[in-house]
Amino acid sequence: MTIDAPGPTEAVRSAAPRPAAQAAARPSAREAEPAAGARGWPALVGRAAPVLGWLITLVIAVNLGQGAYGQLTESERSVGMFEAIGYPASAVLLIGVLQAAAVVLYVVPWTAFLGGLLLTAYLGGAVAAHIRLEDSLSHTLMPVLYAVGVWAALFLRSERIRWAVLTGR
């Protein structure tokens, strides 16, 4: 079957040439295609969004993973920070395990939404701790910026989340 063959609902036309007026009124297949620029931007954005989302995910996962590693190894720095906040040294390992689990869940595509929720809860606890210590605004807002980055990365890397946010469904 060729492209010029009539479809099931088209009548078979004679092979006579079309009049000039009729040919001018109906654009050819090449003219009907959108310009390359009009077609290119949405496609470029559609391909670039997940890549940018994964780059942001990588940066966040590495930073939070380093913190979890310090807590899992119960480094002096982590224990000192926890004691300064008012947490006992025995809580360092537990919170490190929870943070590491949340980071792993966030990086795995099938569990990324759950990981994002858990990281948001973890970062909310960090904000509460900074407020309780009356830390500077920059220290208090850093976990908020991480949480925004977590969800921005999920928005960019997941078409389902983009659809849900943009359509409200």
DSSP file (Angstrom, degrees, kcal/mol; ACC not computed):
  #  RESIDUE AA STRUCTURE BP1 BP2  ACC     N-H-->O    O-->H-N    N-H-->O    O-->H-N    TCO  KAPPA ALPHA  PHI   PSI    X-CA   Y-CA   Z-CA
    1    1 A M              0   0    0      0, 0.0     2,-0.2     0, 0.0     0, 0.0   0.000 360.0 360.0 360.0 130.5    0.0    0.0    0.0
    2    2 A T    >   -     0   0    0      1,-0.1     3,-1.1     4,-0.0     0, 0.0  -0.536 360.0-109.7 -97.7 167.5    1.4    3.4   -0.9
    3    3 A I  T 3  S+     0   0    0      1,-0.2    -1,-0.1    -2,-0.2     0, 0.0   0.832 118.0  54.4 -64.6 -32.4    0.8    6.7    0.8
    4    4 A D  T 3  S+     0   0    0      2,-0.1    -1,-0.2     3,-0.0     3,-0.1   0.522  82.5 112.2 -81.7  -5.2   -1.2    7.9   -2.2
    5    5 A A  S <  S-     0   0    0     -3,-1.1     2,-0.1     1,-0.1     7,-0.0  -0.424  77.9-105.0 -69.6 142.2   -3.6    4.9   -2.1
    6    6 A P        -     0   0    0      0, 0.0    -1,-0.1     0, 0.0     6,-0.1  -0.385  33.2-128.3 -68.8 145.5   -7.1    5.8   -1.1
    7    7 A G    >   -     0   0    0      4,-0.1     3,-0.8    -2,-0.1    -3,-0.0  -0.178  36.5 -86.6 -81.6-178.9   -8.2    4.8    2.5
    8    8 A P  T 3  S+     0   0    0      0, 0.0    -1,-0.1     0, 0.0     0, 0.0   0.752 128.3  40.6 -65.0 -24.5  -11.3    2.9    3.3
    9    9 A T  T 3  S+     0   0    0      2,-0.1     2,-0.3     0, 0.0     0, 0.0   0.504  96.7  94.1-102.7  -4.0  -13.5    6.0    3.4
   10   10 A E  S <  S-     0   0    0     -3,-0.8     2,-0.2     1,-0.0     3,-0.0  -0.641  73.7-124.9 -89.2 144.7  -12.1    7.8    0.4
   11   11 A A        -     0   0    0     -2,-0.3     2,-0.5     1,-0.1    -4,-0.1  -0.603  31.9-106.0 -81.3 147.9  -13.6    7.5   -3.0
   12   12 A V        -     0   0    0     -2,-0.2     2,-0.2    -6,-0.1    -1,-0.1  -0.636  41.2-154.9 -76.2 124.3  -11.2    6.4   -5.7
   13   13 A R        -     0   0    0     -2,-0.5     2,-0.1     1,-0.1    -1,-0.0  -0.619  18.8-102.7 -99.8 159.1  -10.5    9.4   -7.9
   14   14 A S        -     0   0    0     -2,-0.2    -1,-0.1     1,-0.1     0, 0.0  -0.375  30.5-115.3 -74.1 161.0   -9.4    9.5  -11.4
   15   15 A A  S    S+     0   0    0     -2,-0.1    -1,-0.1     2,-0.0     3,-0.1   0.248  72.3 130.4 -82.1  13.9   -5.8   10.0  -12.2
   16   16 A A        -     0   0    0      1,-0.1    -2,-0.0     0, 0.0    -3,-0.0  -0.409  68.0-100.4 -68.9 144.5   -6.7   13.3  -13.9
   17   17 A P        -     0   0    0      0, 0.0    -1,-0.1     0, 0.0     3,-0.1  -0.310  38.7-111.2 -65.2 148.6   -4.6   16.3  -12.8
   18   18 A R        -     0   0    0      1,-0.1    -3,-0.0    -3,-0.1     5,-0.0  -0.478  35.3-100.9 -77.7 149.5   -6.1   18.7  -10.3
   19   19 A P     >  -     0   0    0      0, 0.0     4,-2.1     0, 0.0     5,-0.2  -0.342  32.3-113.5 -65.2 155.7   -7.0   22.1  -11.3
   20   20 A A  H  > S+     0   0    0      1,-0.2     4,-2.0     2,-0.2     5,-0.2   0.862 115.0  53.1 -61.1 -39.4   -4.5   24.8  -10.3
   21   21 A A  H  > S+     0   0    0      1,-0.2     4,-1.6     2,-0.2    -1,-0.2   0.899 110.6  47.1 -65.2 -40.4   -7.0   26.5   -7.9
   22   22 A Q  H  > S+     0   0    0      1,-0.2     4,-1.2     2,-0.2    -1,-0.2   0.874 111.7  50.9 -69.4 -36.6   -7.7   23.3   -6.0
   23   23 A A  H  < S+     0   0    0     -4,-2.1    -2,-0.2     1,-0.2    -1,-0.2   0.866 110.5  49.2 -68.2 -36.1   -3.9   22.5   -5.8
   24   24 A A  H  < S+     0   0    0     -4,-2.0    -1,-0.2     1,-0.2    -2,-0.2   0.832 108.2  53.6 -73.2 -31.9   -3.2   25.9   -4.3
   25   25 A A  H  < S+     0   0    0     -4,-1.6    -1,-0.2    -5,-0.2    -2,-0.2   0.793 104.3  59.9 -73.9 -28.3   -6.0   25.6   -1.7
   26   26 A R  S  < S-     0   0    0     -4,-1.2    -1,-0.1    -5,-0.1     2,-0.0  -0.895  85.8-136.0-106.3 116.3   -4.7   22.3   -0.4
   27   27 A P        -     0   0    0      0, 0.0    -3,-0.1     0, 0.0    -2,-0.1  -0.335  21.9-112.3 -71.7 151.3   -1.1   22.4    1.0
   28   28 A S     >  -     0   0    0      1,-0.1     4,-1.8    -4,-0.1     3,-0.1  -0.252  32.8-100.9 -73.1 169.7    1.2   19.6    0.2
   29   29 A A  H  > S+     0   0    0      1,-0.2     4,-0.8     2,-0.2    -1,-0.1   0.866 123.7  52.8 -61.4 -37.1    2.5   17.2    2.8
   30   30 A R  H  4 S+     0   0    0      1,-0.2     3,-0.5     2,-0.2    -1,-0.2   0.889 110.3  47.0 -66.8 -38.8    5.8   19.1    3.1
   31   31 A E  H  4 S+     0   0    0      1,-0.2    -1,-0.2    -3,-0.1    -2,-0.2   0.801 105.9  59.7 -72.5 -28.4    4.0   22.5    3.6
   32   32 A A  H  < S+     0   0    0     -4,-1.8    -1,-0.2     2,-0.1    -2,-0.2   0.714  84.7  95.4 -74.6 -20.5    1.6   21.0    6.3
   33   33 A E  S  < S-     0   0    0     -4,-0.8     3,-0.1    -3,-0.5     2,-0.0  -0.450  84.2-110.8 -69.9 142.2    4.5   19.9    8.6
   34   34 A P        -     0   0    0      0, 0.0    -1,-0.1     0, 0.0    -2,-0.1  -0.313  42.8 -87.2 -68.0 158.3    5.3   22.4   11.3
   35   35 A A     >  -     0   0    0      1,-0.1     4,-1.8    -4,-0.0     5,-0.2  -0.251  36.3-113.7 -63.0 154.6    8.6   24.3   11.1
   36   36 A A  H  > S+     0   0    0      1,-0.2     4,-2.1     2,-0.2    -1,-0.1   0.856 116.3  53.8 -60.9 -36.0   11.6   22.6   12.7
   37   37 A G  H  > S+     0   0    0      2,-0.2     4,-1.6     1,-0.2    -1,-0.2   0.886 107.7  49.4 -66.3 -39.4   11.8   25.3   15.4
   38   38 A A  H  4 S+     0   0    0      1,-0.2    -1,-0.2    -3,-0.2    -2,-0.2   0.857 118.1  39.8 -68.8 -34.3    8.2   24.8   16.4
   39   39 A R  H  X S+     0   0    0     -4,-1.8     4,-1.0     1,-0.1    -2,-0.2   0.775 111.9  59.1 -82.3 -28.4    8.7   21.1   16.7
   40   40 A G  H  X S+     0   0    0     -4,-2.1     4,-2.7    -5,-0.2     5,-0.2   0.867  95.2  56.9 -75.6 -40.6   12.2   21.3   18.2
   41   41 A W  H  X S+     0   0    0     -4,-1.6     4,-2.8     2,-0.2     5,-0.3   0.942 108.5  44.3 -64.4 -50.0   11.7   23.3   21.4
   42   42 A P  H  > S+     0   0    0      0, 0.0     4,-2.4     0, 0.0    -1,-0.2   0.901 116.5  48.3 -61.4 -36.7    9.0   21.0   23.1
   43   43 A A  H  X S+     0   0    0     -4,-1.0     4,-1.6     2,-0.2    -2,-0.2   0.904 112.0  49.1 -67.7 -40.0   11.0   18.0   22.1
   44   44 A L  H  X S+     0   0    0     -4,-2.7     4,-2.5     2,-0.2     5,-0.2   0.922 113.0  46.5 -64.9 -44.3   14.2   19.5   23.4
   45   45 A V  H  X S+     0   0    0     -4,-2.8     4,-2.3     1,-0.2    -2,-0.2   0.898 109.9  54.9 -64.1 -40.2   12.6   20.4   26.7
   46   46 A G  H  < S+     0   0    0     -4,-2.4    -1,-0.2    -5,-0.3    -2,-0.2   0.820 115.3  38.8 -62.8 -31.5   11.0   16.9   26.9
   47   47 A R  H  X S+     0   0    0     -4,-1.6     4,-0.8    -3,-0.1    -2,-0.2   0.806 117.2  48.9 -86.6 -31.9   14.5   15.4   26.6
   48   48 A A  H  X S+     0   0    0     -4,-2.5     4,-2.7    -5,-0.2     5,-0.3   0.813  97.8  68.2 -80.1 -30.6   16.4   17.9   28.8
   49   49 A A  H  X S+     0   0    0     -4,-2.3     4,-2.6     1,-0.2     5,-0.2   0.930 101.6  44.5 -59.5 -49.8   14.0   17.9   31.8
   50   50 A P  H  > S+     0   0    0      0, 0.0     4,-2.4     0, 0.0    -1,-0.2   0.885 113.3  51.8 -63.8 -35.1   14.8   14.3   32.9
   51   51 A V  H  X S+     0   0    0     -4,-0.8     4,-2.0     2,-0.2    -2,-0.2   0.937 112.3  45.2 -65.0 -45.7   18.5   14.8   32.4
   52   52 A L  H  X S+     0   0    0     -4,-2.7     4,-2.4     1,-0.2    -1,-0.2   0.894 111.9  53.6 -63.7 -39.7   18.4   18.0   34.5
   53   53 A G  H  X S+     0   0    0     -4,-2.6     4,-2.4    -5,-0.3    -2,-0.2   0.901 109.1  47.9 -61.2 -41.5   16.3   16.2   37.1
   54   54 A W  H  X S+     0   0    0     -4,-2.4     4,-2.4     2,-0.2    -1,-0.2   0.848 109.5  53.3 -70.0 -33.0   18.8   13.4   37.4
   55   55 A L  H  X S+     0   0    0     -4,-2.0     4,-2.1     2,-0.2    -2,-0.2   0.930 111.6  45.1 -65.3 -44.6   21.7   15.9   37.7
   56   56 A I  H  X S+     0   0    0     -4,-2.4     4,-2.5     2,-0.2     5,-0.2   0.913 112.5  52.5 -63.4 -42.3   19.9   17.6   40.6
   57   57 A T  H  X S+     0   0    0     -4,-2.4     4,-3.0     1,-0.2     5,-0.2   0.913 108.4  51.0 -58.2 -43.9   19.1   14.2   42.1
   58   58 A L  H  X S+     0   0    0     -4,-2.4     4,-2.4     2,-0.2     5,-0.2   0.916 110.4  48.0 -61.8 -44.7   22.7   13.2   41.9
   59   59 A V  H  X S+     0   0    0     -4,-2.1     4,-2.2     2,-0.2    -1,-0.2   0.934 115.8  44.1 -62.5 -46.3   23.9   16.4   43.7
   60   60 A I  H  X S+     0   0    0     -4,-2.5     4,-2.8     1,-0.2     5,-0.3   0.922 114.0  49.8 -65.5 -44.4   21.3   16.0   46.5
   61   61 A A  H  X S+     0   0    0     -4,-3.0     4,-2.3    -5,-0.2    -1,-0.2   0.887 111.2  49.0 -64.2 -39.2   21.9   12.3   46.9
   62   62 A V  H  X S+     0   0    0     -4,-2.4     4,-2.1    -5,-0.2    -1,-0.2   0.937 114.3  45.3 -66.0 -45.5   25.7   12.7   47.1
   63   63 A N  H  X S+     0   0    0     -4,-2.2     4,-1.6    -5,-0.2    -2,-0.2   0.944 119.1  39.9 -64.8 -47.9   25.4   15.5   49.7
   64   64 A L  H  X S+     0   0    0     -4,-2.8     4,-2.2     1,-0.2    -1,-0.2   0.836 113.5  56.3 -71.2 -31.0   22.8   13.7   51.9
   65   65 A G  H  X S+     0   0    0     -4,-2.3     4,-2.4    -5,-0.3    -1,-0.2   0.869 104.4  52.8 -66.4 -36.9   24.6   10.4   51.4
   66   66 A Q  H  X S+     0   0    0     -4,-2.1     4,-2.1     2,-0.2    -1,-0.2   0.910 109.8  48.6 -64.0 -41.5   27.8   11.9   52.8
   67   67 A G  H  X S+     0   0    0     -4,-1.6     4,-1.8     1,-0.2    -2,-0.2   0.909 111.2  49.7 -63.5 -41.2   26.0   13.1   55.8
   68   68 A A  H  X S+     0   0    0     -4,-2.2     4,-2.8     1,-0.2    -2,-0.2   0.889 108.5  53.5 -64.9 -38.5   24.4    9.6   56.3
   69   69 A Y  H  X S+     0   0    0     -4,-2.4     4,-2.2     1,-0.2    -1,-0.2   0.917 107.5  50.7 -61.8 -43.6   27.9    8.0   55.9
   70   70 A G  H  <>S+     0   0    0     -4,-2.1     5,-2.5     1,-0.2    -1,-0.2   0.867 113.9  45.2 -62.0 -36.3   29.2   10.2   58.7
   71   71 A Q  H ><5S+     0   0    0     -4,-1.8     3,-0.7     3,-0.2    -2,-0.2   0.881 110.8  52.5 -75.1 -38.2   26.3    9.2   60.9
   72   72 A L  H 3<5S+     0   0    0     -4,-2.8    -2,-0.2     1,-0.3    -1,-0.2   0.856 114.2  42.7 -66.0 -34.0   26.6    5.5   60.1
   73   73 A T  T 3<5S-     0   0    0     -4,-2.2    -1,-0.3    -5,-0.2    -2,-0.2   0.468 107.6-130.9 -88.2  -1.5   30.3    5.6   61.0
   74   74 A E  T < 5 -     0   0    0     -3,-0.7    -3,-0.2    -4,-0.2    -4,-0.1   0.920  34.4-166.7  50.1  52.0   29.5    7.7   64.0
   75   75 A S     >< -     0   0    0     -5,-2.5     4,-2.6    -6,-0.1     5,-0.2  -0.219  31.5-112.0 -64.6 157.9   32.3   10.2   63.2
   76   76 A E  H  > S+     0   0    0      1,-0.2     4,-2.7     2,-0.2     5,-0.2   0.880 117.8  54.0 -59.4 -38.5   33.3   12.7   65.8
   77   77 A R  H  > S+     0   0    0      2,-0.2     4,-2.4     1,-0.2    -1,-0.2   0.934 110.5  44.9 -63.4 -46.5   31.9   15.5   63.8
   78   78 A S  H  > S+     0   0    0      2,-0.2     4,-2.5     1,-0.2    -2,-0.2   0.928 114.8  47.5 -64.5 -45.4   28.4   13.9   63.5
   79   79 A V  H  X S+     0   0    0     -4,-2.6     4,-2.5     1,-0.2    -1,-0.2   0.919 112.4  50.7 -62.7 -42.4   28.3   12.9   67.2
   80   80 A G  H  X S+     0   0    0     -4,-2.7     4,-2.1    -5,-0.2    -2,-0.2   0.900 110.6  48.6 -61.4 -42.2   29.4   16.5   68.1
   81   81 A M  H  X S+     0   0    0     -4,-2.4     4,-1.8     2,-0.2    -1,-0.2   0.914 112.1  48.9 -65.4 -41.7   26.7   18.1   66.0
   82   82 A F  H  X>S+     0   0    0     -4,-2.5     5,-2.5     1,-0.2     4,-1.5   0.907 111.8  48.3 -65.3 -41.0   24.1   15.8   67.4
   83   83 A E  H  <5S+     0   0    0     -4,-2.5    -1,-0.2     1,-0.2    -2,-0.2   0.865 108.9  54.4 -67.2 -34.6   25.1   16.5   71.0
   84   84 A A  H  <5S+     0   0    0     -4,-2.1    -1,-0.2     1,-0.2    -2,-0.2   0.860 108.8  48.9 -65.5 -34.3   25.2   20.3   70.2
   85   85 A I  H  <5S-     0   0    0     -4,-1.8    -1,-0.2    -5,-0.1    -2,-0.2   0.799 124.6-105.6 -73.4 -28.4   21.6   20.0   69.0
   86   86 A G  T  <5S+     0   0    0     -4,-1.5    -3,-0.2     1,-0.4    -2,-0.1   0.460  76.9 130.2 114.7   4.8   20.6   18.1   72.2
   87   87 A Y      < -     0   0    0     -5,-2.5    -1,-0.4    -6,-0.2    -2,-0.1  -0.644  61.5-110.0 -86.4 147.4   20.3   14.6   70.8
   88   88 A P    >   -     0   0    0      0, 0.0     3,-1.7     0, 0.0     4,-0.4  -0.402  24.8-115.7 -72.4 156.4   22.1   11.7   72.6
   89   89 A A  T >  S+     0   0    0      1,-0.3     3,-1.0     2,-0.2     4,-0.5   0.761 113.2  67.4 -62.7 -24.7   25.1   10.1   70.8
   90   90 A S  T 3> S+     0   0    0      1,-0.2     4,-0.6     2,-0.1    -1,-0.3   0.688  92.3  60.8 -70.4 -16.7   23.1    6.9   70.6
   91   91 A A  H <> S+     0   0    0     -3,-1.7     4,-2.4     1,-0.2     5,-0.3   0.635  83.7  80.8 -83.5 -14.1   20.7    8.5   68.2
   92   92 A V  H <> S+     0   0    0     -3,-1.0     4,-2.1    -4,-0.4    -1,-0.2   0.924  93.1  45.5 -60.6 -47.4   23.3    9.2   65.6
   93   93 A L  H  > S+     0   0    0     -4,-0.5     4,-2.3     2,-0.2    -1,-0.2   0.921 113.1  49.7 -65.2 -44.7   23.4    5.7   64.1
   94   94 A L  H  X S+     0   0    0     -4,-0.6     4,-2.2     1,-0.2    -1,-0.2   0.927 113.2  45.6 -60.9 -46.1   19.6    5.4   64.0
   95   95 A I  H  X S+     0   0    0     -4,-2.4     4,-2.5     1,-0.2    -1,-0.2   0.864 111.0  54.5 -68.2 -34.3   19.1    8.7   62.2
   96   96 A G  H  X S+     0   0    0     -4,-2.1     4,-2.6    -5,-0.3    -1,-0.2   0.900 108.2  49.0 -63.0 -41.3   22.0    7.8   59.8
   97   97 A V  H  X S+     0   0    0     -4,-2.3     4,-2.5     2,-0.2    -2,-0.2   0.925 112.7  47.7 -63.7 -44.4   20.2    4.5   58.9
   98   98 A L  H  X S+     0   0    0     -4,-2.2     4,-2.1     2,-0.2    -2,-0.2   0.908 113.6  47.4 -63.9 -41.8   17.0    6.4   58.3
   99   99 A Q  H  X S+     0   0    0     -4,-2.5     4,-2.3     2,-0.2    -2,-0.2   0.926 112.5  48.6 -65.8 -44.3   18.7    9.0   56.2
  100  100 A A  H  X S+     0   0    0     -4,-2.6     4,-2.3     1,-0.2    -2,-0.2   0.908 111.5  50.2 -62.9 -41.8   20.6    6.5   54.1
  101  101 A A  H  X S+     0   0    0     -4,-2.5     4,-2.5     1,-0.2    -1,-0.2   0.906 110.6  49.8 -63.0 -41.1   17.4    4.5   53.5
  102  102 A A  H  X S+     0   0    0     -4,-2.1     4,-2.0     2,-0.2    17,-0.2   0.893 110.3  50.2 -65.2 -39.4   15.6    7.6   52.4
  103  103 A V  H  X S+     0   0    0     -4,-2.3     4,-1.8     2,-0.2    -2,-0.2   0.919 111.5  48.0 -65.2 -43.0   18.4    8.6   50.0
  104  104 A V  H  X S+     0   0    0     -4,-2.3     4,-1.9     1,-0.2    -2,-0.2   0.930 112.1  48.9 -63.7 -44.9   18.4    5.1   48.5
  105  105 A L  H  < S+     0   0    0     -4,-2.5    10,-0.5     1,-0.2     6,-0.2   0.864 110.4  53.0 -61.7 -34.9   14.6    5.1   48.1
  106  106 A Y  H  < S+     0   0    0     -4,-2.0    -1,-0.2     9,-0.3    -2,-0.2   0.847 109.4  47.4 -69.1 -35.0   14.9    8.6   46.5
  107  107 A V  H  < S+     0   0    0     -4,-1.8    -2,-0.2    -3,-0.1    -1,-0.2   0.843  93.3  83.9 -78.3 -33.6   17.4    7.5   43.9
  108  108 A V  S >< S-     0   0    0     -4,-1.9     3,-1.1    -5,-0.2     4,-0.5  -0.585  78.2-140.4 -72.8 123.5   15.6    4.3   42.8
  109  109 A P  G >  S+     0   0    0      0, 0.0     3,-0.8     0, 0.0     4,-0.3   0.840  97.2  53.4 -56.4 -37.7   13.0    5.4   40.2
  110  110 A W  G 3  S+     0   0    0      1,-0.2     4,-0.1     2,-0.1     3,-0.1   0.748 121.1  31.1 -72.4 -22.4   10.2    3.0   41.4
  111  111 A T  G <> S+     0   0    0     -3,-1.1     4,-2.6    -6,-0.2    -1,-0.2   0.199  85.4 110.9-117.4  14.4   10.4    4.3   45.0
  112  112 A A  H <> S+     0   0    0     -3,-0.8     4,-2.6    -4,-0.5     5,-0.2   0.857  76.4  53.3 -61.9 -38.1   11.5    7.9   44.3
  113  113 A F  H  > S+     0   0    0     -4,-0.3     4,-2.1     2,-0.2    -1,-0.2   0.940 111.5  45.2 -64.4 -45.9    8.2    9.4   45.5
  114  114 A L  H  > S+     0   0    0      1,-0.2     4,-2.5     2,-0.2    -2,-0.2   0.913 113.1  51.2 -62.2 -43.1    8.4    7.6   48.8
  115  115 A G  H  X S+     0   0    0     -4,-2.6     4,-2.7   -10,-0.5    -9,-0.3   0.887 108.2  52.5 -60.8 -39.4   12.0    8.6   49.1
  116  116 A G  H  X S+     0   0    0     -4,-2.6     4,-2.1     2,-0.2    -1,-0.2   0.898 109.8  48.6 -62.9 -40.9   11.1   12.2   48.4
  117  117 A L  H  X S+     0   0    0     -4,-2.1     4,-2.1     2,-0.2    -2,-0.2   0.931 113.4  46.7 -63.8 -45.1    8.4   12.1   51.2
  118  118 A L  H  X S+     0   0    0     -4,-2.5     4,-2.5     1,-0.2    -2,-0.2   0.896 112.3  49.4 -66.4 -40.1   10.9   10.6   53.7
  119  119 A L  H  X S+     0   0    0     -4,-2.7     4,-3.0   -17,-0.2    -1,-0.2   0.884 109.1  53.2 -65.7 -37.1   13.6   13.1   52.8
  120  120 A T  H  X S+     0   0    0     -4,-2.1     4,-2.0    -5,-0.2    -2,-0.2   0.913 110.5  47.1 -63.0 -41.8   11.2   15.9   53.2
  121  121 A A  H  X S+     0   0    0     -4,-2.1     4,-1.9     2,-0.2    -2,-0.2   0.926 113.2  48.8 -64.3 -44.3   10.3   14.6   56.7
  122  122 A Y  H  X S+     0   0    0     -4,-2.5     4,-1.6     1,-0.2    -2,-0.2   0.933 112.9  46.9 -60.1 -47.0   13.9   14.3   57.6
  123  123 A L  H  X S+     0   0    0     -4,-3.0     4,-2.1     1,-0.2    -1,-0.2   0.823 107.1  57.9 -68.0 -30.5   14.7   17.8   56.3
  124  124 A G  H  X S+     0   0    0     -4,-2.0     4,-2.3     2,-0.2    -1,-0.2   0.887 105.1  51.2 -63.4 -38.7   11.7   19.1   58.2
  125  125 A G  H  X S+     0   0    0     -4,-1.9     4,-2.2     2,-0.2    -2,-0.2   0.868 107.7  52.9 -64.1 -36.2   13.2   17.7   61.4
  126  126 A A  H  X S+     0   0    0     -4,-1.6     4,-2.2     2,-0.2    -2,-0.2   0.899 108.2  50.0 -65.7 -40.0   16.5   19.5   60.5
  127  127 A V  H  X S+     0   0    0     -4,-2.1     4,-2.4     2,-0.2    -2,-0.2   0.931 110.3  50.4 -62.4 -44.9   14.6   22.8   60.1
  128  128 A A  H  X S+     0   0    0     -4,-2.3     4,-2.4     1,-0.2    -2,-0.2   0.898 109.9  50.6 -61.2 -40.2   13.0   22.3   63.5
  129  129 A A  H  X S+     0   0    0     -4,-2.2     4,-1.9     2,-0.2    -1,-0.2   0.907 110.9  48.5 -64.8 -41.3   16.3   21.5   65.2
  130  130 A H  H  <>S+     0   0    0     -4,-2.2     5,-2.5     2,-0.2     4,-0.4   0.879 111.9  49.3 -67.2 -37.3   17.9   24.7   63.7
  131  131 A I  H ><5S+     0   0    0     -4,-2.4     3,-1.1     1,-0.2    -2,-0.2   0.922 109.5  51.9 -66.2 -42.4   14.9   26.8   64.8
  132  132 A R  H 3<5S+     0   0    0     -4,-2.4    -2,-0.2     1,-0.3    -1,-0.2   0.868 111.5  46.8 -61.6 -36.4   15.2   25.3   68.3
  133  133 A L  T 3<5S-     0   0    0     -4,-1.9    -1,-0.3    -5,-0.2    -2,-0.2   0.518 109.4-126.4 -81.2  -4.7   18.9   26.2   68.4
  134  134 A E  T < 5 +     0   0    0     -3,-1.1    -3,-0.2    -4,-0.4    -2,-0.1   0.902  46.3 176.3  56.7  43.9   18.1   29.7   67.1
  135  135 A D      < -     0   0    0     -5,-2.5    -1,-0.1     1,-0.2    -5,-0.0  -0.156  37.5 -76.7 -68.6 170.4   20.6   29.2   64.3
  136  136 A S     >  -     0   0    0      1,-0.1     4,-2.0     4,-0.0     5,-0.2  -0.205  43.1-107.8 -65.5 161.7   21.1   31.8   61.6
  137  137 A L  H  > S+     0   0    0      1,-0.2     4,-2.5     2,-0.2     5,-0.2   0.864 118.7  56.1 -60.5 -37.5   18.6   32.2   58.8
  138  138 A S  H  > S+     0   0    0      1,-0.2     4,-1.1     2,-0.2    -1,-0.2   0.899 109.0  46.0 -65.5 -39.6   21.1   30.6   56.3
  139  139 A H  H  4 S+     0   0    0      1,-0.2    -1,-0.2     2,-0.2    -2,-0.2   0.864 114.7  48.4 -68.4 -35.3   21.5   27.5   58.4
  140  140 A T  H  X S+     0   0    0     -4,-2.0     4,-0.5     1,-0.2    -2,-0.2   0.867 113.1  46.4 -73.2 -36.2   17.7   27.2   59.0
  141  141 A L  H  X S+     0   0    0     -4,-2.5     4,-2.4     1,-0.2     5,-0.2   0.676  91.6  81.3 -82.4 -16.6   16.9   27.7   55.3
  142  142 A M  H  X S+     0   0    0     -4,-1.1     4,-2.1     1,-0.2    -1,-0.2   0.924  93.6  46.3 -58.8 -47.0   19.4   25.2   53.9
  143  143 A P  H  > S+     0   0    0      0, 0.0     4,-2.3     0, 0.0    -1,-0.2   0.855 110.6  54.9 -63.6 -30.9   17.3   22.1   54.6
  144  144 A V  H  X S+     0   0    0     -4,-0.5     4,-2.3     2,-0.2    -2,-0.2   0.920 107.7  48.9 -65.0 -42.5   14.3   23.9   53.1
  145  145 A L  H  X S+     0   0    0     -4,-2.4     4,-2.3     1,-0.2    -1,-0.2   0.878 109.8  52.0 -65.1 -37.5   16.3   24.5   49.9
  146  146 A Y  H  X S+     0   0    0     -4,-2.1     4,-2.5    -5,-0.2    -1,-0.2   0.927 109.3  49.9 -62.2 -44.0   17.3   20.8   49.9
  147  147 A A  H  X S+     0   0    0     -4,-2.3     4,-2.0     2,-0.2    -2,-0.2   0.905 110.4  49.6 -63.4 -41.0   13.6   19.8   50.1
  148  148 A V  H  X S+     0   0    0     -4,-2.3     4,-2.5     1,-0.2    -1,-0.2   0.911 111.3  50.3 -62.4 -41.1   12.7   22.2   47.3
  149  149 A G  H  X S+     0   0    0     -4,-2.3     4,-2.5     2,-0.2    -2,-0.2   0.882 106.2  55.8 -63.4 -38.9   15.5   20.6   45.3
  150  150 A V  H  X S+     0   0    0     -4,-2.5     4,-1.9     1,-0.2    -2,-0.2   0.940 114.4  38.4 -57.7 -48.3   14.3   17.1   46.1
  151  151 A W  H  X S+     0   0    0     -4,-2.0     4,-2.4     2,-0.2    -2,-0.2   0.828 113.3  55.0 -78.0 -31.2   10.8   17.9   44.7
  152  152 A A  H  X S+     0   0    0     -4,-2.5     4,-2.2    -5,-0.2    -1,-0.2   0.918 110.1  48.0 -63.9 -41.8   12.1   20.0   41.7
  153  153 A A  H  X S+     0   0    0     -4,-2.5     4,-2.6     2,-0.2    -2,-0.2   0.910 111.9  48.8 -65.1 -42.0   14.3   17.0   40.7
  154  154 A L  H  X S+     0   0    0     -4,-1.9     4,-1.6    -5,-0.2     7,-0.2   0.908 110.3  52.2 -63.7 -40.3   11.3   14.6   41.0
  155  155 A F  H  < S+     0   0    0     -4,-2.4     7,-0.3     1,-0.2    -2,-0.2   0.913 114.6  42.5 -60.0 -43.5    9.2   17.0   38.9
  156  156 A L  H  < S+     0   0    0     -4,-2.2    -2,-0.2     1,-0.2    -1,-0.2   0.871 117.9  43.1 -73.4 -37.1   11.8   17.1   36.2
  157  157 A R  H  < S+     0   0    0     -4,-2.6     2,-0.6    -5,-0.2    -1,-0.2   0.640 106.4  64.1 -89.2 -12.4   12.7   13.5   36.1
  158  158 A S     X  -     0   0    0     -4,-1.6     4,-2.2    -5,-0.2     5,-0.2  -0.934  55.2-166.9-119.0 115.8    9.2   12.0   36.3
  159  159 A E  H  > S+     0   0    0     -2,-0.6     4,-2.5     1,-0.2     5,-0.2   0.850  92.6  56.5 -64.5 -34.0    6.6   12.5   33.6
  160  160 A R  H  > S+     0   0    0      2,-0.2     4,-2.4     1,-0.2    -1,-0.2   0.903 108.4  45.8 -65.4 -41.4    3.9   11.2   35.9
  161  161 A I  H  > S+     0   0    0     -7,-0.2     4,-2.6     2,-0.2     5,-0.2   0.909 112.3  51.3 -69.2 -40.8    4.7   13.7   38.6
  162  162 A R  H  X S+     0   0    0     -4,-2.2     4,-2.8    -7,-0.3     5,-0.2   0.933 111.9  47.5 -58.6 -45.0    4.8   16.5   36.0
  163  163 A W  H  X S+     0   0    0     -4,-2.5     4,-2.2     1,-0.2     6,-0.4   0.921 112.7  48.5 -62.6 -44.7    1.4   15.5   34.6
  164  164 A A  H  X S+     0   0    0     -4,-2.4     4,-1.5     1,-0.2     5,-0.4   0.902 115.8  43.5 -64.2 -41.6   -0.1   15.3   38.1
  165  165 A V  H  < S+     0   0    0     -4,-2.6    -2,-0.2     1,-0.2    -1,-0.2   0.925 117.6  44.0 -70.2 -44.3    1.2   18.7   39.1
  166  166 A L  H  < S+     0   0    0     -4,-2.8    -2,-0.2    -5,-0.2    -1,-0.2   0.790 124.0  33.5 -75.5 -27.3    0.3   20.4   35.9
  167  167 A T  H  < S-     0   0    0     -4,-2.2    -1,-0.2    -5,-0.2    -2,-0.2   0.634  99.0-128.2-101.5 -16.5   -3.1   19.0   35.5
  168  168 A G     <        0   0    0     -4,-1.5    -3,-0.2    -5,-0.3    -4,-0.1   0.718 360.0 360.0  77.4  20.4   -4.1   18.7   39.2
  169  169 A R              0   0    0     -5,-0.4    -5,-0.2    -6,-0.4    -4,-0.1   0.395 360.0 360.0-114.8 360.0   -5.1   15.0   38.8
